[in-house]
């Protein structure tokens, strides 16, 4: 069962790192903001949703495996990614309406939640 926890946490961390450190910056370098925006609006909700689903699978597996710490870590990552997913429409609306302060706040919130999820994944990798 430990291999499954490691696989899930590693996959989640890899997805986050790939998207945040490689994919998004490259897209902004290659495409204009007008071209990059629609793509990022399509890809980030998928990232949040996929990591949330993987986290939920981790919760179920850690309940079956009777691993309380892992249950908590996977559940918190599920909550963080669910919140990130749920604020996407408000973030996009703030951007579209030119409410820069609201957009910056919501974007920063999603960045922080994603970084916290990455940290949780790394903790899972260490404690497993």
N, CA, C and O atoms as CSV, one atom per row, in Angstrom:
chain,resi,resn,atom,element,x,y,z
A,1,UNK,N,N,0.825,-1.195,0.000
A,1,UNK,CA,C,0.000,0.000,0.000
A,1,UNK,C,C,0.868,1.257,0.000
A,1,UNK,O,O,0.487,2.280,-0.568
A,2,UNK,N,N,2.042,1.175,0.643
A,2,UNK,CA,C,2.928,2.342,0.675
A,2,UNK,C,C,3.293,2.825,-0.728
A,2,UNK,O,O,3.412,4.025,-0.975
A,3,UNK,N,N,3.468,1.865,-1.643
A,3,UNK,CA,C,3.797,2.253,-3.018
A,3,UNK,C,C,2.682,3.069,-3.663
A,3,UNK,O,O,2.955,3.959,-4.468
A,4,UNK,N,N,1.439,2.778,-3.321
A,4,UNK,CA,C,0.316,3.550,-3.861
A,4,UNK,C,C,0.315,4.970,-3.319
A,4,UNK,O,O,0.061,5.921,-4.058
A,5,UNK,N,N,0.599,5.116,-2.029
A,5,UNK,CA,C,0.675,6.466,-1.453
A,5,UNK,C,C,1.796,7.261,-2.124
A,5,UNK,O,O,1.626,8.428,-2.476
A,6,UNK,N,N,2.936,6.608,-2.293
A,6,UNK,CA,C,4.078,7.267,-2.931
A,6,UNK,C,C,3.752,7.639,-4.375
A,6,UNK,O,O,4.086,8.730,-4.836
A,7,UNK,N,N,3.098,6.723,-5.077
A,7,UNK,CA,C,2.724,6.993,-6.468
A,7,UNK,C,C,1.786,8.193,-6.560
A,7,UNK,O,O,2.002,9.092,-7.373
A,8,UNK,N,N,0.744,8.208,-5.725
A,8,UNK,CA,C,-0.221,9.308,-5.766
A,8,UNK,C,C,0.436,10.642,-5.424
A,8,UNK,O,O,0.262,11.629,-6.139
A,9,UNK,N,N,1.186,10.666,-4.337
A,9,UNK,CA,C,1.830,11.916,-3.911
A,9,UNK,C,C,2.844,12.383,-4.951
A,9,UNK,O,O,2.938,13.577,-5.232
A,10,UNK,N,N,3.602,11.453,-5.520
A,10,UNK,CA,C,4.572,11.806,-6.548
A,10,UNK,C,C,3.904,12.310,-7.817
A,10,UNK,O,O,4.373,13.263,-8.438
A,11,UNK,N,N,2.812,11.669,-8.198
A,11,UNK,CA,C,2.074,12.102,-9.379
A,11,UNK,C,C,1.491,13.502,-9.168
A,11,UNK,O,O,1.573,14.357,-10.050
A,12,UNK,N,N,0.909,13.725,-8.003
A,12,UNK,CA,C,0.335,15.038,-7.692
A,12,UNK,C,C,1.422,16.114,-7.707
A,12,UNK,O,O,1.249,17.171,-8.314
A,13,UNK,N,N,2.533,15.840,-7.041
A,13,UNK,CA,C,3.633,16.811,-7.001
A,13,UNK,C,C,4.180,17.065,-8.402
A,13,UNK,O,O,4.464,18.206,-8.767
A,14,UNK,N,N,4.325,16.006,-9.178
A,14,UNK,CA,C,4.824,16.153,-10.539
A,14,UNK,C,C,3.906,16.988,-11.408
A,14,UNK,O,O,4.369,17.816,-12.192
A,15,UNK,N,N,2.612,16.775,-11.273
A,15,UNK,CA,C,1.649,17.558,-12.050
A,15,UNK,C,C,1.739,19.033,-11.691
A,15,UNK,O,O,1.742,19.896,-12.569
A,16,UNK,N,N,1.813,19.317,-10.399
A,16,UNK,CA,C,1.887,20.709,-9.945
A,16,UNK,C,C,3.184,21.350,-10.430
A,16,UNK,O,O,3.166,22.456,-10.969
A,17,UNK,N,N,4.300,20.664,-10.241
A,17,UNK,CA,C,5.587,21.220,-10.665
A,17,UNK,C,C,5.644,21.425,-12.170
A,17,UNK,O,O,6.129,22.455,-12.639
A,18,UNK,N,N,5.153,20.453,-12.929
A,18,UNK,CA,C,5.172,20.582,-14.380
A,18,UNK,C,C,4.362,21.790,-14.823
A,18,UNK,O,O,4.818,22.584,-15.645
A,19,UNK,N,N,3.157,21.928,-14.274
A,19,UNK,CA,C,2.286,23.021,-14.695
A,19,UNK,C,C,2.835,24.377,-14.263
A,19,UNK,O,O,2.890,25.313,-15.061
A,20,UNK,N,N,3.238,24.478,-13.008
A,20,UNK,CA,C,3.635,25.780,-12.462
A,20,UNK,C,C,5.044,26.201,-12.881
A,20,UNK,O,O,5.289,27.379,-13.144
A,21,UNK,N,N,5.951,25.257,-12.942
A,21,UNK,CA,C,7.353,25.611,-13.192
A,21,UNK,C,C,7.754,25.509,-14.657
A,21,UNK,O,O,8.714,26.152,-15.084
A,22,UNK,N,N,7.040,24.721,-15.415
A,22,UNK,CA,C,7.475,24.502,-16.795
A,22,UNK,C,C,6.434,24.969,-17.814
A,22,UNK,O,O,6.738,25.761,-18.705
A,23,UNK,N,N,5.231,24.482,-17.676
A,23,UNK,CA,C,4.210,24.737,-18.678
A,23,UNK,C,C,3.770,26.203,-18.731
A,23,UNK,O,O,3.875,26.840,-19.779
A,24,UNK,N,N,3.283,26.738,-17.621
A,24,UNK,CA,C,2.754,28.114,-17.617
A,24,UNK,C,C,3.804,29.147,-18.027
A,24,UNK,O,O,3.518,29.982,-18.885
A,25,UNK,N,N,5.017,29.123,-17.445
A,25,UNK,CA,C,6.010,30.118,-17.870
A,25,UNK,C,C,6.368,30.009,-19.359
A,25,UNK,O,O,6.574,31.023,-20.027
A,26,UNK,N,N,6.441,28.790,-19.867
A,26,UNK,CA,C,6.766,28.595,-21.274
A,26,UNK,C,C,5.667,29.144,-22.165
A,26,UNK,O,O,5.945,29.771,-23.188
A,27,UNK,N,N,4.432,28.914,-21.784
A,27,UNK,CA,C,3.303,29.420,-22.572
A,27,UNK,C,C,3.349,30.936,-22.654
A,27,UNK,O,O,3.106,31.506,-23.718
A,28,UNK,N,N,3.662,31.604,-21.531
A,28,UNK,CA,C,3.725,33.066,-21.546
A,28,UNK,C,C,4.909,33.587,-22.362
A,28,UNK,O,O,4.864,34.707,-22.871
A,29,UNK,N,N,5.969,32.781,-22.491
A,29,UNK,CA,C,7.103,33.202,-23.302
A,29,UNK,C,C,6.834,33.025,-24.794
A,29,UNK,O,O,7.328,33.798,-25.615
A,30,UNK,N,N,6.063,32.023,-25.136
A,30,UNK,CA,C,5.830,31.693,-26.539
A,30,UNK,C,C,4.641,32.459,-27.119
A,30,UNK,O,O,4.676,32.880,-28.275
A,31,UNK,N,N,3.597,32.637,-26.323
A,31,UNK,CA,C,2.365,33.258,-26.807
A,31,UNK,C,C,2.124,34.601,-26.137
A,31,UNK,O,O,2.622,34.868,-25.044
A,32,UNK,N,N,1.357,35.430,-26.808
A,32,UNK,CA,C,0.957,36.701,-26.204
A,32,UNK,C,C,-0.023,36.411,-25.069
A,32,UNK,O,O,-0.552,35.305,-24.958
A,33,UNK,N,N,-0.255,37.416,-24.232
A,33,UNK,CA,C,-1.189,37.244,-23.115
A,33,UNK,C,C,-2.589,36.890,-23.621
A,33,UNK,O,O,-3.301,36.108,-22.992
A,34,UNK,N,N,-2.978,37.466,-24.754
A,34,UNK,CA,C,-4.301,37.179,-25.321
A,34,UNK,C,C,-4.409,35.725,-25.776
A,34,UNK,O,O,-5.478,35.121,-25.685
A,35,UNK,N,N,-3.307,35.167,-26.262
A,35,UNK,CA,C,-3.305,33.773,-26.707
A,35,UNK,C,C,-3.124,32.811,-25.529
A,35,UNK,O,O,-3.745,31.749,-25.490
A,36,UNK,N,N,-2.284,33.180,-24.584
A,36,UNK,CA,C,-1.985,32.302,-23.451
A,36,UNK,C,C,-3.160,32.197,-22.490
A,36,UNK,O,O,-3.418,31.134,-21.926
A,37,UNK,N,N,-3.869,33.302,-22.309
A,37,UNK,CA,C,-4.959,33.337,-21.342
A,37,UNK,C,C,-5.993,32.242,-21.515
A,37,UNK,O,O,-6.285,31.530,-20.554
A,38,UNK,N,N,-6.561,32.079,-22.708
A,38,UNK,CA,C,-7.574,31.028,-22.885
A,38,UNK,C,C,-7.035,29.621,-22.606
A,38,UNK,O,O,-7.739,28.782,-22.043
A,39,UNK,N,N,-5.789,29.371,-23.001
A,39,UNK,CA,C,-5.215,28.055,-22.734
A,39,UNK,C,C,-5.055,27.817,-21.230
A,39,UNK,O,O,-5.424,26.757,-20.723
A,40,UNK,N,N,-4.506,28.802,-20.523
A,40,UNK,CA,C,-4.307,28.646,-19.084
A,40,UNK,C,C,-5.641,28.544,-18.353
A,40,UNK,O,O,-5.754,27.825,-17.361
A,41,UNK,N,N,-6.642,29.258,-18.839
A,41,UNK,CA,C,-7.974,29.158,-18.236
A,41,UNK,C,C,-8.564,27.761,-18.410
A,41,UNK,O,O,-9.384,27.320,-17.604
A,42,UNK,N,N,-8.149,27.082,-19.449
A,42,UNK,CA,C,-8.637,25.723,-19.688
A,42,UNK,C,C,-7.831,24.688,-18.911
A,42,UNK,O,O,-8.386,23.693,-18.444
A,43,UNK,N,N,-6.526,24.916,-18.770
A,43,UNK,CA,C,-5.666,23.887,-18.189
A,43,UNK,C,C,-5.637,23.904,-16.656
A,43,UNK,O,O,-5.607,22.839,-16.038
A,44,UNK,N,N,-5.646,25.083,-16.031
A,44,UNK,CA,C,-5.528,25.125,-14.577
A,44,UNK,C,C,-6.712,24.494,-13.852
A,44,UNK,O,O,-6.497,23.786,-12.868
A,45,UNK,N,N,-7.947,24.713,-14.288
A,45,UNK,CA,C,-9.038,24.004,-13.603
A,45,UNK,C,C,-8.893,22.487,-13.691
A,45,UNK,O,O,-9.245,21.766,-12.758
A,46,UNK,N,N,-8.373,22.011,-14.819
A,46,UNK,CA,C,-8.150,20.571,-14.972
A,46,UNK,C,C,-7.074,20.089,-13.998
A,46,UNK,O,O,-7.193,19.011,-13.417
A,47,UNK,N,N,-6.036,20.887,-13.826
A,47,UNK,CA,C,-4.999,20.545,-12.852
A,47,UNK,C,C,-5.603,20.450,-11.461
A,47,UNK,O,O,-5.412,19.454,-10.762
A,48,UNK,N,N,-6.332,21.486,-11.057
A,48,UNK,CA,C,-6.935,21.499,-9.721
A,48,UNK,C,C,-7.860,20.299,-9.522
A,48,UNK,O,O,-7.818,19.643,-8.481
A,49,UNK,N,N,-8.684,20.020,-10.511
A,49,UNK,CA,C,-9.641,18.921,-10.405
A,49,UNK,C,C,-8.933,17.573,-10.357
A,49,UNK,O,O,-9.295,16.710,-9.556
A,50,UNK,N,N,-7.935,17.386,-11.201
A,50,UNK,CA,C,-7.204,16.110,-11.213
A,50,UNK,C,C,-6.455,15.868,-9.909
A,50,UNK,O,O,-6.464,14.753,-9.387
A,51,UNK,N,N,-5.815,16.889,-9.384
A,51,UNK,CA,C,-5.098,16.723,-8.119
A,51,UNK,C,C,-6.093,16.491,-6.981
A,51,UNK,O,O,-5.804,15.728,-6.059
A,52,UNK,N,N,-7.257,17.138,-7.034
A,52,UNK,CA,C,-8.288,16.901,-6.020
A,52,UNK,C,C,-8.766,15.449,-6.065
A,52,UNK,O,O,-8.927,14.812,-5.025
A,53,UNK,N,N,-8.990,14.935,-7.265
A,53,UNK,CA,C,-9.443,13.547,-7.403
A,53,UNK,C,C,-8.370,12.578,-6.910
A,53,UNK,O,O,-8.682,11.617,-6.207
A,54,UNK,N,N,-7.118,12.819,-7.271
A,54,UNK,CA,C,-6.029,11.968,-6.784
A,54,UNK,C,C,-5.924,12.036,-5.261
A,54,UNK,O,O,-5.646,11.030,-4.608
A,55,UNK,N,N,-6.145,13.216,-4.703
A,55,UNK,CA,C,-6.129,13.373,-3.247
A,55,UNK,C,C,-7.244,12.563,-2.600
A,55,UNK,O,O,-7.047,11.920,-1.569
A,56,UNK,N,N,-8.403,12.603,-3.215
A,56,UNK,CA,C,-9.537,11.845,-2.687
A,56,UNK,C,C,-9.273,10.342,-2.746
A,56,UNK,O,O,-9.634,9.608,-1.826
A,57,UNK,N,N,-8.653,9.894,-3.811
A,57,UNK,CA,C,-8.239,8.485,-3.897
A,57,UNK,C,C,-7.266,8.173,-2.765
A,57,UNK,O,O,-7.343,7.113,-2.144
A,58,UNK,N,N,-6.343,9.110,-2.501
A,58,UNK,CA,C,-5.406,8.931,-1.390
A,58,UNK,C,C,-6.114,8.841,-0.054
A,58,UNK,O,O,-5.720,8.055,0.807
A,59,UNK,N,N,-7.152,9.637,0.127
A,59,UNK,CA,C,-7.935,9.574,1.365
A,59,UNK,C,C,-8.542,8.182,1.520
A,59,UNK,O,O,-8.425,7.558,2.575
A,60,UNK,N,N,-9.183,7.708,0.470
A,60,UNK,CA,C,-9.836,6.392,0.526
A,60,UNK,C,C,-8.813,5.297,0.818
A,60,UNK,O,O,-9.042,4.439,1.671
A,61,UNK,N,N,-7.689,5.328,0.110
A,61,UNK,CA,C,-6.664,4.298,0.325
A,61,UNK,C,C,-6.080,4.367,1.729
A,61,UNK,O,O,-5.805,3.334,2.340
A,62,UNK,N,N,-5.888,5.579,2.243
A,62,UNK,CA,C,-5.315,5.696,3.591
A,62,UNK,C,C,-6.328,5.318,4.668
A,62,UNK,O,O,-5.928,4.915,5.761
A,63,UNK,N,N,-7.613,5.435,4.395
A,63,UNK,CA,C,-8.635,4.926,5.320
A,63,UNK,C,C,-8.570,3.400,5.326
A,63,UNK,O,O,-8.579,2.772,6.385
A,64,UNK,N,N,-8.507,2.815,4.134
A,64,UNK,CA,C,-8.401,1.355,4.028
A,64,UNK,C,C,-7.132,0.859,4.705
A,64,UNK,O,O,-7.146,-0.163,5.391
A,65,UNK,N,N,-6.032,1.588,4.510
A,65,UNK,CA,C,-4.753,1.201,5.095
A,65,UNK,C,C,-4.583,1.618,6.542
A,65,UNK,O,O,-3.548,1.349,7.151
A,66,UNK,N,N,-5.603,2.282,7.103
A,66,UNK,CA,C,-5.581,2.722,8.501
A,66,UNK,C,C,-4.351,3.585,8.805
A,66,UNK,O,O,-3.626,3.334,9.768
A,67,UNK,N,N,-4.129,4.606,7.965
A,67,UNK,CA,C,-3.007,5.529,8.120
A,67,UNK,C,C,-3.559,6.925,8.374
A,67,UNK,O,O,-3.783,7.689,7.435
A,68,UNK,N,N,-3.779,7.259,9.644
A,68,UNK,CA,C,-4.450,8.503,10.015
A,68,UNK,C,C,-3.720,9.741,9.494
A,68,UNK,O,O,-4.360,10.640,8.949
A,69,UNK,N,N,-2.412,9.805,9.647
A,69,UNK,CA,C,-1.672,10.976,9.184
A,69,UNK,C,C,-1.850,11.181,7.683
A,69,UNK,O,O,-2.046,12.305,7.221
A,70,UNK,N,N,-1.781,10.093,6.929
A,70,UNK,CA,C,-1.964,10.198,5.486
A,70,UNK,C,C,-3.395,10.593,5.140
A,70,UNK,O,O,-3.621,11.340,4.187
A,71,UNK,N,N,-4.354,10.099,5.903
A,71,UNK,CA,C,-5.753,10.511,5.688
A,71,UNK,C,C,-5.868,12.025,5.805
A,71,UNK,O,O,-6.497,12.676,4.971
A,72,UNK,N,N,-5.259,12.574,6.840
A,72,UNK,CA,C,-5.320,14.024,7.074
A,72,UNK,C,C,-4.622,14.783,5.955
A,72,UNK,O,O,-5.165,15.752,5.426
A,73,UNK,N,N,-3.421,14.346,5.595
A,73,UNK,CA,C,-2.649,15.046,4.569
A,73,UNK,C,C,-3.356,15.014,3.210
A,73,UNK,O,O,-3.455,16.037,2.532
A,74,UNK,N,N,-3.842,13.843,2.820
A,74,UNK,CA,C,-4.558,13.740,1.552
A,74,UNK,C,C,-5.865,14.537,1.597
A,74,UNK,O,O,-6.241,15.169,0.610
A,75,UNK,N,N,-6.557,14.510,2.742
A,75,UNK,CA,C,-7.816,15.245,2.842
A,75,UNK,C,C,-7.587,16.754,2.753
A,75,UNK,O,O,-8.341,17.458,2.081
A,76,UNK,N,N,-6.563,17.244,3.418
A,76,UNK,CA,C,-6.267,18.680,3.345
A,76,UNK,C,C,-5.900,19.068,1.917
A,76,UNK,O,O,-6.318,20.122,1.439
A,77,UNK,N,N,-5.127,18.235,1.232
A,77,UNK,CA,C,-4.792,18.548,-0.160
A,77,UNK,C,C,-6.054,18.522,-1.024
A,77,UNK,O,O,-6.191,19.327,-1.946
A,78,UNK,N,N,-6.971,17.605,-0.732
A,78,UNK,CA,C,-8.244,17.585,-1.445
A,78,UNK,C,C,-9.003,18.897,-1.237
A,78,UNK,O,O,-9.527,19.471,-2.191
A,79,UNK,N,N,-9.061,19.367,0.000
A,79,UNK,CA,C,-9.747,20.632,0.290
A,79,UNK,C,C,-9.086,21.808,-0.426
A,79,UNK,O,O,-9.776,22.635,-1.022
A,80,UNK,N,N,-7.768,21.887,-0.372
A,80,UNK,CA,C,-7.047,23.005,-0.986
A,80,UNK,C,C,-7.266,23.043,-2.502
A,80,UNK,O,O,-7.496,24.107,-3.077
A,81,UNK,N,N,-7.192,21.878,-3.138
A,81,UNK,CA,C,-7.386,21.843,-4.587
A,81,UNK,C,C,-8.847,22.077,-4.961
A,81,UNK,O,O,-9.130,22.646,-6.015
A,82,UNK,N,N,-9.765,21.649,-4.118
A,82,UNK,CA,C,-11.191,21.913,-4.365
A,82,UNK,C,C,-11.480,23.406,-4.287
A,82,UNK,O,O,-12.215,23.945,-5.115
A,83,UNK,N,N,-10.907,24.065,-3.302
A,83,UNK,CA,C,-11.071,25.518,-3.188
A,83,UNK,C,C,-10.481,26.206,-4.418
A,83,UNK,O,O,-11.095,27.107,-4.989
A,84,UNK,N,N,-9.291,25.776,-4.817
A,84,UNK,CA,C,-8.657,26.363,-6.008
A,84,UNK,C,C,-9.550,26.199,-7.231
A,84,UNK,O,O,-9.716,27.126,-8.024
A,85,UNK,N,N,-10.116,25.019,-7.370
A,85,UNK,CA,C,-11.005,24.763,-8.500
A,85,UNK,C,C,-12.253,25.645,-8.436
A,85,UNK,O,O,-12.691,26.187,-9.451
A,86,UNK,N,N,-12.812,25.781,-7.255
A,86,UNK,CA,C,-14.064,26.530,-7.099
A,86,UNK,C,C,-13.901,28.040,-7.280
A,86,UNK,O,O,-14.865,28.720,-7.635
A,87,UNK,N,N,-12.707,28.575,-7.044
A,87,UNK,CA,C,-12.524,30.020,-7.207
A,87,UNK,C,C,-12.129,30.427,-8.633
A,87,UNK,O,O,-12.005,31.615,-8.929
A,88,UNK,N,N,-11.935,29.449,-9.504
A,88,UNK,CA,C,-11.558,29.766,-10.888
A,88,UNK,C,C,-12.570,30.691,-11.567
A,88,UNK,O,O,-12.157,31.684,-12.167
A,89,UNK,N,N,-13.867,30.415,-11.502
A,89,UNK,CA,C,-14.805,31.333,-12.174
A,89,UNK,C,C,-14.729,32.767,-11.634
A,89,UNK,O,O,-14.792,33.721,-12.409
A,90,UNK,N,N,-14.595,32.923,-10.334
A,90,UNK,CA,C,-14.487,34.271,-9.755
A,90,UNK,C,C,-13.190,34.945,-10.180
A,90,UNK,O,O,-13.168,36.152,-10.422
A,91,UNK,N,N,-12.121,34.180,-10.273
A,91,UNK,CA,C,-10.837,34.718,-10.716
A,91,UNK,C,C,-10.936,35.204,-12.161
A,91,UNK,O,O,-10.504,36.310,-12.488
A,92,UNK,N,N,-11.507,34.366,-13.014
A,92,UNK,CA,C,-11.663,34.736,-14.423
A,92,UNK,C,C,-12.579,35.947,-14.576
A,92,UNK,O,O,-12.309,36.831,-15.389
A,93,UNK,N,N,-13.652,35.989,-13.807
A,93,UNK,CA,C,-14.592,37.112,-13.890
A,93,UNK,C,C,-13.918,38.414,-13.457
A,93,UNK,O,O,-14.101,39.454,-14.089
A,94,UNK,N,N,-13.147,38.350,-12.387
A,94,UNK,CA,C,-12.434,39.545,-11.925
A,94,UNK,C,C,-11.474,40.040,-12.999
A,94,UNK,O,O,-11.363,41.245,-13.227
A,95,UNK,N,N,-10.789,39.128,-13.652
A,95,UNK,CA,C,-9.858,39.501,-14.732
A,95,UNK,C,C,-10.606,40.138,-15.913
A,95,UNK,O,O,-10.193,41.162,-16.458
A,96,UNK,N,N,-11.718,39.495,-16.286
A,96,UNK,CA,C,-12.507,39.985,-17.425
A,96,UNK,C,C,-13.100,41.368,-17.165
A,96,UNK,O,O,-13.223,42.185,-18.078
A,97,UNK,N,N,-13.462,41.616,-15.923
A,97,UNK,CA,C,-14.097,42.888,-15.565
A,97,UNK,C,C,-13.083,43.969,-15.183
A,97,UNK,O,O,-13.461,45.087,-14.834
A,98,UNK,N,N,-11.806,43.630,-15.253
A,98,UNK,CA,C,-10.770,44.611,-14.950
A,98,UNK,C,C,-10.646,44.932,-13.469
A,98,UNK,O,O,-10.105,45.975,-13.101
A,99,UNK,N,N,-11.133,44.060,-12.636
A,99,UNK,CA,C,-10.989,44.254,-11.186
A,99,UNK,C,C,-9.652,43.650,-10.762
A,99,UNK,O,O,-9.577,42.537,-10.241
A,100,UNK,N,N,-8.606,44.429,-11.007
A,100,UNK,CA,C,-7.242,43.940,-10.818
A,100,UNK,C,C,-6.951,43.516,-9.387
A,100,UNK,O,O,-6.292,42.499,-9.171
A,101,UNK,N,N,-7.423,44.264,-8.416
A,101,UNK,CA,C,-7.160,43.933,-7.017
A,101,UNK,C,C,-7.788,42.581,-6.650
A,101,UNK,O,O,-7.151,41.747,-6.007
A,102,UNK,N,N,-9.030,42.381,-7.061
A,102,UNK,CA,C,-9.701,41.102,-6.804
A,102,UNK,C,C,-9.002,39.965,-7.536
A,102,UNK,O,O,-8.793,38.889,-6.976
A,103,UNK,N,N,-8.638,40.215,-8.806
A,103,UNK,CA,C,-7.939,39.181,-9.573
A,103,UNK,C,C,-6.629,38.792,-8.902
A,103,UNK,O,O,-6.342,37.607,-8.736
A,104,UNK,N,N,-5.834,39.787,-8.516
A,104,UNK,CA,C,-4.539,39.504,-7.892
A,104,UNK,C,C,-4.712,38.719,-6.594
A,104,UNK,O,O,-3.947,37.797,-6.312
A,105,UNK,N,N,-5.724,39.091,-5.806
A,105,UNK,CA,C,-5.988,38.382,-4.546
A,105,UNK,C,C,-6.365,36.922,-4.819
A,105,UNK,O,O,-5.808,36.008,-4.212
A,106,UNK,N,N,-7.310,36.711,-5.733
A,106,UNK,CA,C,-7.765,35.350,-6.024
A,106,UNK,C,C,-6.664,34.512,-6.668
A,106,UNK,O,O,-6.511,33.331,-6.356
A,107,UNK,N,N,-5.906,35.122,-7.558
A,107,UNK,CA,C,-4.801,34.408,-8.188
A,107,UNK,C,C,-3.751,34.028,-7.146
A,107,UNK,O,O,-3.269,32.896,-7.127
A,108,UNK,N,N,-3.404,34.972,-6.287
A,108,UNK,CA,C,-2.438,34.682,-5.224
A,108,UNK,C,C,-2.952,33.575,-4.309
A,108,UNK,O,O,-2.190,32.702,-3.894
A,109,UNK,N,N,-4.241,33.614,-4.000
A,109,UNK,CA,C,-4.825,32.564,-3.168
A,109,UNK,C,C,-4.662,31.196,-3.824
A,109,UNK,O,O,-4.286,30.233,-3.156
A,110,UNK,N,N,-4.938,31.100,-5.118
A,110,UNK,CA,C,-4.798,29.806,-5.798
A,110,UNK,C,C,-3.334,29.366,-5.858
A,110,UNK,O,O,-3.039,28.175,-5.756
A,111,UNK,N,N,-2.425,30.319,-6.020
A,111,UNK,CA,C,-0.997,29.987,-6.019
A,111,UNK,C,C,-0.577,29.444,-4.645
A,111,UNK,O,O,0.118,28.432,-4.556
A,112,UNK,N,N,-1.001,30.118,-3.592
A,112,UNK,CA,C,-0.647,29.686,-2.232
A,112,UNK,C,C,-1.238,28.311,-1.942
A,112,UNK,O,O,-0.554,27.448,-1.392
A,113,UNK,N,N,-2.500,28.099,-2.307
A,113,UNK,CA,C,-3.134,26.802,-2.069
A,113,UNK,C,C,-2.432,25.692,-2.842
A,113,UNK,O,O,-2.297,24.572,-2.349
A,114,UNK,N,N,-1.989,26.005,-4.046
A,114,UNK,CA,C,-1.277,25.019,-4.853
A,114,UNK,C,C,0.098,24.712,-4.254
A,114,UNK,O,O,0.518,23.556,-4.211
A,115,UNK,N,N,0.787,25.744,-3.798
A,115,UNK,CA,C,2.093,25.514,-3.148
A,115,UNK,C,C,1.939,24.714,-1.861
A,115,UNK,O,O,2.760,23.844,-1.569
A,116,UNK,N,N,0.903,25.000,-1.096
A,116,UNK,CA,C,0.644,24.217,0.123
A,116,UNK,C,C,0.359,22.763,-0.214
A,116,UNK,O,O,0.795,21.857,0.496
A,117,UNK,N,N,-0.370,22.545,-1.294
A,117,UNK,CA,C,-0.635,21.175,-1.727
A,117,UNK,C,C,0.653,20.473,-2.131
A,117,UNK,O,O,0.852,19.302,-1.810
A,118,UNK,N,N,1.519,21.177,-2.827
A,118,UNK,CA,C,2.818,20.609,-3.190
A,118,UNK,C,C,3.607,20.234,-1.938
A,118,UNK,O,O,4.209,19.162,-1.881
A,119,UNK,N,N,3.604,21.099,-0.953
A,119,UNK,CA,C,4.300,20.816,0.309
A,119,UNK,C,C,3.697,19.579,0.984
A,119,UNK,O,O,4.429,18.730,1.493
A,120,UNK,N,N,2.371,19.480,0.988
A,120,UNK,CA,C,1.718,18.291,1.555
A,120,UNK,C,C,2.140,17.025,0.819
A,120,UNK,O,O,2.367,15.987,1.441
A,121,UNK,N,N,2.242,17.112,-0.498
A,121,UNK,CA,C,2.689,15.948,-1.276
A,121,UNK,C,C,4.106,15.541,-0.873
A,121,UNK,O,O,4.399,14.355,-0.728
A,122,UNK,N,N,4.965,16.514,-0.696
A,122,UNK,CA,C,6.349,16.226,-0.287
A,122,UNK,C,C,6.384,15.612,1.116
A,122,UNK,O,O,7.176,14.708,1.384
A,123,UNK,N,N,5.533,16.102,1.995
A,123,UNK,CA,C,5.455,15.521,3.344
A,123,UNK,C,C,4.988,14.067,3.261
A,123,UNK,O,O,5.521,13.200,3.953
A,124,UNK,N,N,3.990,13.805,2.413
A,124,UNK,CA,C,3.510,12.430,2.239
A,124,UNK,C,C,4.650,11.541,1.752
A,124,UNK,O,O,4.797,10.409,2.214
A,125,UNK,N,N,5.446,12.043,0.833
A,125,UNK,CA,C,6.571,11.261,0.321
A,125,UNK,C,C,7.585,10.951,1.421
A,125,UNK,O,O,8.208,9.889,1.417
A,126,UNK,N,N,7.746,11.872,2.352
A,126,UNK,CA,C,8.711,11.672,3.437
A,126,UNK,C,C,8.177,10.717,4.500
A,126,UNK,O,O,8.912,9.851,4.976
A,127,UNK,N,N,6.920,10.860,4.875
A,127,UNK,CA,C,6.382,10.069,5.988
A,127,UNK,C,C,5.938,8.673,5.589
A,127,UNK,O,O,5.696,7.829,6.452
A,128,UNK,N,N,5.829,8.419,4.280
A,128,UNK,CA,C,5.355,7.111,3.841
A,128,UNK,C,C,6.440,6.058,3.954
A,128,UNK,O,O,6.209,4.895,3.624
